[in-house]
């Protein structure tokens, strides 16, 4: 049996599926979403072949 502090009331237990979703799937999904946002924000843009600075007509 687990020792609990006085006055605490334990909540309902998580099922195995809820545990896997909460501690594996959700953090992995958040990591992938944040990584994708960071990649898109810092990816090199398609460079224009003509530029006002480097090309004079």
Buried (B, 14 or more C-beta within 10 A) or exposed (E): EEEEEEEEEEEEEEEEEEEEEEEEEEEEEEEEEEEEEEEEEEEEEEEEEEEEEEEEE
